[in-house]
């Protein structure tokens, strides 16, 4: 990837600087105005079993995968440090001091505010400069005084240590990413921390603002459209377009806006952490994300949530395989061990152990054609996603049938043997959740289609404007746990791994990349050398600059048996509700 300065001309540079400034202003305004809570929860559903056809004689051979090595965490911060120019002008207070180019991961809102202030100041009359400086001083005091609960703030996966090819960058939405971040904070015992407004990073602010956009705008809008009464037909009397209703137009607008919002969210958040935003001193970089030394928000985390968080780390393709790749047999075993740990008597433990063995035996004895489970919509290509989104408006076959066809076609396109058999015990968590997703989705589709036919011709000839279809209203409400529960839960289990699967041995997963990275020194134009022989992490040189004050590299540990993976997070967020 080329550096900013070498890949754009003056006009493009000015345009990009304007875009970053505009984004920073909008982000800072929205973030400091109010922080609202959002919670995505899900019910764990049992996957439907597909009737097993005759087993095939041979299993398909895995295709060799060749891919260009993705940019690692260390390589990214080193590349950014070499950038010849930053998107925001260098602060006056930093002139003549050693500085280093950093992304939004280390650019605080205080630095953003000061940069915007110095950009606007020359355009003000000189007689107003004194008042402007006084206003900036007051803003600095407010930034130091106002604290935000760490549980109300999200973060980008790459700022946590993920490399570009790690699953947490692929399987994420604003809500599911917030869930991942909070589980990691709870695991590390940081749930009571409060972060001064000025120390919040630009990456954290962008992620958090988009979280509240989805939780308070996009999601309610989609639900609201589904509960909107019949509004009539704009092309009544036209045979070709008579089926088009105002409700359909609203639905298309909301679906298109949600899809565009998701794409824009990921594009902006990725850009914030992938290029040089500002040149800062090492002291300013150390302030990024640093919690308050005096303010805390005591939080009562449910025991089951804390126990679950203690067993999870950020997934890494090379060092910690995601929970979504774990077979069901292991989940059953972990659940059985946890239940035995809770048992009060030896007889109860023996009964639980016997039941666990019975379940495992039944799972091993059942063969399923796992490739007949359609691909998860999160794995769709861009073209498949467009067809899925806008194909949902097609009568009868739109929605679940189209997604199932797309999912099966995706499997065929990968060369999967559609009748390859595996024991149910070897079925992965992802395959199971995908089967549950399509089972629920298809059930809702059949309910809507058949229920619509039973309702009769209520809306014939454009009559009954203002009529709210009970079937459509019930379907909209029943779709909430599917779209905003199961999907978010699935993203979480594909973005996180079990701590015992971390080959580094410390249960940190992808966060090891951040913990062990060597931050480039100020005023350097060449990257700090990584540890010899290492391609995934930086040096552990004790003399290297501290990443950030208060950052812990050791997770809290639990001496009890690992808890089964469960969805859910604390509903109450301190300082928000």
N, C-alpha and C positions, 0 to 999 in steps of 0.2 A: 504494500500500500504506500503510495507516495505521500510525502509530507504535504502539509497544507500550502506552504509557501511555494513549492515547486509544481503544483498541479493546477493552479488557477491564476488567471490574469487579474489585473487591477479591478476590472469591473466585477468579475466573479467574486473577488476577495471582498469588495465593499458590500456586495449582495449577501455574502455569507455572514459577514460581520453584523450587518443589519438584522439578518435572520436570528443569529444567536442572541443579539441584544434584545430583540423583540420577544424571543422565547424566554429569556431570562427575566424580563420585566413581567410578562404574563405569569410565569411560574412563581416569582417572588411575591407578586400581588395575591395570587390565588392561595398560595401556601400560608402566608402570614395572615390572611384575612380570617380564615377559619379552618379548623382541622376536625373533620367529621369521621365517625367510625364506620367501618365496613366489615362484614363477616361473611365468608363463604363457607358453608357447611354441607356435608353430604351424608347420606345414608349408605352403608355398605350393602350392596345388593348381591345376591347369589347369581352367578352366570347360568343361563339356561343351557342345558346339555343338548347338543345336536345329535340325532340318531346316527349311529356309527355305520358307515358302509363297509364293504369288504376291504380288509387291509391290503395295501399294495405290497408288492414283493420286495421292493427296495426303497429306501429313503433317498430323497434327492440329495446330491452332494452340495455342501455349502459353496457358494460362489466366492472366489477370492475377491476381497475388497481392496481396491487401491485408491487411496485418497491423498491429496497433498496435505502435509502436516499443517494443522491450524496454528495460528499465532497464539503463543502461550501468554500467560499473565506477565511474566518477566519481560518477554519480548515486546509486549504492548507498552508497558510503562517506559521501557528503554527507548522505543521508537518515538514515543510522544516527547520524551525529554530532549531528543535531538531536533525537534521541530524548530525551524528558523524564526517562526513568528507565531504568536498566539491570536486567538479569535478576539479576545478582549485586550485593549491597550494595557501596557504595563503601568502599574500604579505609580504616582509621583513619589510616594514614600519608599518605593522599592528601587528607584533609580540610584545607580551607583552601588547597590547591594548585590550579593550573589543570589541569583534566582534560578529557578528550574521550571521548565514547561510541564504542566500537568493537565490532566483531563478533568471532567466534572467530578470524578471520584475524589479529588483532592482540592477542588475549588469550592470554597465556602460561600454562603450567601452574603457574608460581610464583604468578601472580595468582589463579588458580583455587584453589590450595591455601590461600593466605592468606585468601581470602574465606570458604572453608569453615571454616577455623580460627576466624575471628572470629565466625562464626555459631554454632559449637558452644561456644565458650569461656564465654558467659554461663550455660550450663546446667551447667557443672562447679562443684563446690564451690570456694570461694575458696582453700582450702589447697592445691588442686591447680594453681592458675594458674601458679605459679612453675615447676613441672615441665612444664606445657604449653608455656610460652614456651621452656624449654630444649629441648623436643622439636622445636619449630618451628625453632629455630636450627640444630639438628642436621640437620633435613630440608633447610633451605636450603643447608647445606654439602654434603649429598649431591647436591642438584640441580646444584650448581656442579661437583662432582667427577665425576658420572656423565655420560658423553658417549655419544651414539648416532650411528652412521654415517648420513649423509644419505641413503645408498642404501637404508636400512631404513625410511625415512619417506616416506609418501605425502602428497598435498595435494589440496585442492579446486580444481576448474578456475577458479572465480571468484576464489579467492585468488591464482591465477596471472595474472589479468587478463581472463579470459573474461567476456563479457556474458551476460545471461540467455538470449539466443537463439542463442548460439554452439553448434556441433555437439558440442563436448566435454562439454556438460551433458546432451545427449540420448543420445549413444552412449558410455556408460561403465558399467563395473562396477568393483568394488573392485580387481580384479586388473589390468584393462586401464588403469585410471586410474594405478595405480602404475607401469606400464610407460611411460606418457606422461610422468609426472613425472621418472622416471629418465633418459629420453632427453634431456629438456630440461636436466637437471643435467649430464649428460655433455657435451652440446653446449657448455655454458657453462664447462666445466672445473671443476665443483664436486664431482666424485665423491669426492674425498678429504676433504671437509669432515666435521667432527664437531660435532654440536649438543648443548650442555649440556641436560640433561633439563628444567631450569627454563625454558629459552628456547623449547622446543617449544610451538607454538601449539595451542589447543584444536581448531582445524580440522584440523591435521596429526595430532593424536592420534586424533581420531574416525575420520578416513580410514584411518589405519594399523591401528587396532583392528579395524575392519570388514574390512580386507584379510586379517588373520590369522584372523578368524572364517570367512570364505569359504574360505581356503586350508587351514585345519586342522579345520574342523567340517562345513560344508555340503558341500564337494566330497567329502571322504572318506565322508560319510554316504551320498551318492548312489551312490558306487561300491560301498560296503559292502552296500547294499540289493540292488544288482544281482548281487552275488556270494553272497547269502544262500541257503542250501539251501531246498527246499520245506518250508514249515511247517504245511501243512494248511489246512482250510477251517472257518471258524467257524460256518457255516450249512449244514453237511453234511446232506443229506436234504431241504432246502428247495428246491423247483424254481426259485423266482424268484431266490434268492440263492446257488444252489449254485456258481456260477462265481466268487464272491467268495472270495479266499484271504487268509491273513494277509500273504503277500508283497505282494499288491495294496494292502492297507491301509497297510503300511509305505511302499510306493512313493508312495501318495497323501500320506501325512504328510510325507515328505521333500520331495516336489515342492512341496507347499503351503508348507512352512516356508522353502524356498529362495526361492520367489516372494515370500512375505511379508518375508523378510529383505532381499531386493533393494529392495523398496519402502520398507521401514523405513530401510534404509541411506541411500537417496537423500533421504528426507524429513528425517531427522535432520541429515545433512551439509549439506543446503541451508538448513535452519533456522539452523544454527550460524553461517553466514556472511551471513544475511539480516536479522539483528536485533541490537540492542545487547545484548551479553553483560555488559560491564563498562565502568566509567569508569576510565580510566588516564591517567597523566601522559605527556607526550611522550617522556620517557626510558624509561618502561615499554613504550610502543608501539615504540620503536626496538629493544628487546631481542627482539621477536617474531621467531623464526626465525633470530636472529643466530648464526652458527657460532662455535666456540671459536677464540680467538686462538693457542692453544698446542698443541692436540691435533688431529692429522689421522690418517686411516686410508688409507695408500697402497693403491690399487686398480689392478690390472692389467686394463684394459678391452681386450677384443679389438679389433684394428684395424678390422675390418668393422663392428663395432657403433659405434665412435667415428665412423667415416666416415659411417655412416648417420645418426647423431644430428646431425652437422654440417650435414646437408641438410634438417633438419626444424624446424618451428616450430609453435606452438599455433594451430590453425585459427581463423579469424575470418570470419564470414559476409560482412562488408563489405570486409575488407582482405586476406584470405589464404584462398582456397578450399581445401577439404580435399583430400587425396590421393585419397580415395574418389571424387571428382568428375572426376579426371583420366582421359582416354581411354587405352586400351591402347597406341595408337600412340606416345604420349609415353613410356610406361614402356619400350617396346621400344627407342626411340631413346636414352633415358638409359642403359639397360643396355648397348647397343651402344657408346656413347661411353665408358662405364666400362671395358668389355672392351678397347677400343682403347688406352686409357690404360695398361692392364696388359701390352699386347703388347710383345714383345721386339724384333721386327724389323719393317721396313716391309711385308714380305710378309704377316706375320700381321695387321697393321692393315688392309691391303687386303682380306684374306680375311674378316675380321670385318665390315668395312663392306659388302662384297658380300652377306654372309649377312643382315645387318640389313635391307638394301634388299629382299632376297628375302622376308623375313618380313613386312615392311610391305606389300609388293605383294600377298601372299596374304591379309593381313588386310583390305586395302581391297577385294579382290575378293569376299570372302565377306559375304553379306547375312544378317542374323539378325533375327527378330522379338523385339526386346529386351523388350517388355512381356509376352511369354509366360514370361519369367523371373519367378517369384513375388516379391512384395515381401519384403524381409528381415524376419525376425521382430522385429528391433529397431524397425521402423517400424509394427508392429501397434498398433491401438488397445487400450485396456484390456480391452474386451470380447473382442477377438480373442485377446489374450494369455491370458485366462482359458480360452477355448475350447481354445487350443493346449495349455495346461498340463494341464488335466484331461481333455481329449479323447484324450490319449495312452494312456489305459488301455483305450480301446475296442478290442476284438479286431479284427484284420485292417486296419481303416481308421484306427485310432488312430496317432498319431505323424506320420510323413512325409506320408501322403496328406492328412490333415486340414490340416497346415501348408501344403501346396501349394495346396489349395483356398482356404484363408484368404488366402494370398498373392496368388492370382489374383483373388479377390474384392476384395481391397484395391486392386489396380490398376484393376479395373473401377469401383470406387467413386470413384476419382479422375478418371474420365473418360478413362483411357488407351485408345488404339487398340490392341487386342490383336495386330493383325497389321501394325503399323507396322514398316517395315524400316529398319535402319541398318547401315552397314558394320561388320564386326567390329573394325576399327581405331578406331571411334568408341564402342565399348562401354566404359563406365566401369569403373574398378577395383571399385567397389561391386557393379555388376551381375555382373561376372565372379566375384567372391568369393561372391556370393549363389548363382549358378549352381553353383559348386563345392560350396557348403554343401548345397544340395538334392540334388545328384547323389550325394554321399557319404551323406547322410541316407537317401535312398530306397534306396540299395544295402544299407545296414545293415538297413532295415526289411524288405526282401525276403529277406535272409539269415535274419533272425529268424523271419519267417512261414513260409518254406519249410522252414527247419531244424527248426522246431517240429513241423511236420507229419511230417517224416521221423523224428523221435524217437519217434513213435507215441503210444500211449495209456499212457505210463508212469505218469501220475498219476491214472488212472481210479479213481473211487470213493474218492478220498482216500488211496490207498495210496502207498507209497514216501516217507513223510515223512522228511526229511533228505537227499533226493536233490537234487544240484546239477546243473541243466541245463547241459551244456557249451555249448549254443548261446547261452543267456542270458548265461553268463559271458564268452564270447568277444565277444558284442555289447556288453556293458558296457565291456570293456577297449578295444574298437575305437572306442567312442564318446568316449573321453577326448580324443583330438586334435581331434575335431570340436567338442565343447562347450567345452573349456577351452583349446584352441589356436586354431582358426580363428576362433571368435567373438571372442576377445580381440584377435587380430591385426586383425580387421575393425574393431573399435572403435577401435583405435589409428590406422588409416589414415583413419578418418572423423573423428578428433579432431585430426589433425595436417596440416600443409600443407608444401609445399616452400618453402625460404627464398627462392627466386627469384620465388615468386608473391606475396610480401608487397609490397603497393603502397606501404608506408611506406619501402621501400628499405633497411631494416636487418636483414631476416630474423628479426624477433621475433614477427610475427603478432599474436595477441591479447595477448601480453605487453606490447605497446606501451601498451595501456590502463593497465596498472599502472605501467610505467616512467615515464609522463608525467603520471600523476595527481598532483594537488595534495592533500596530506593536510590535512584541516581542522585548524585550530589549536585548542589546548586552550581550554576555557571559551567557545567560540563556539556560538551557537545558530543561526547562518545558514551555509549552505554556502559554501565558498571558491569564488570565481568561476572558471569555466573560461575557457580562452583564447577570445577573441572569434572567432565563426564556427565554433567546433568543437563537434561534438555527440558525438564518440566518445572524446575524451581530455581530460585536464586541462591545466593550464598548465605551461610549462617554466620558470616563475619560479625563478631560482636561490636566491631567498631563502625559498622554501617549505620546510616541514619535510622532512627526509630521510625517505624511506620506511622504510628499515631499513639498518643498517650491514652492509657486506659485500655488498649487492645489486649485481649487475652488470647493466648495461643493454646491454652489447655482447657478442654471442655469439662463441665461438671460431670462427674461419674456417678453411676448407680450400682450399688452392690447387689441389688435384687436381680431376679431373672428378667430378661428382656420382655417388655410388654408387647402385646400384639399391636400392629399398626392400626390406629383408629383415627377417624377424621375429627375435625372440630378444633376450635380455638376459643380462648376466653371471649365472651360476648362483650364484657365491659372493658373499655379502654380508659385508663386514668386520664383525667383532664379533658375528656371528650364528652362522655355521657353525663 
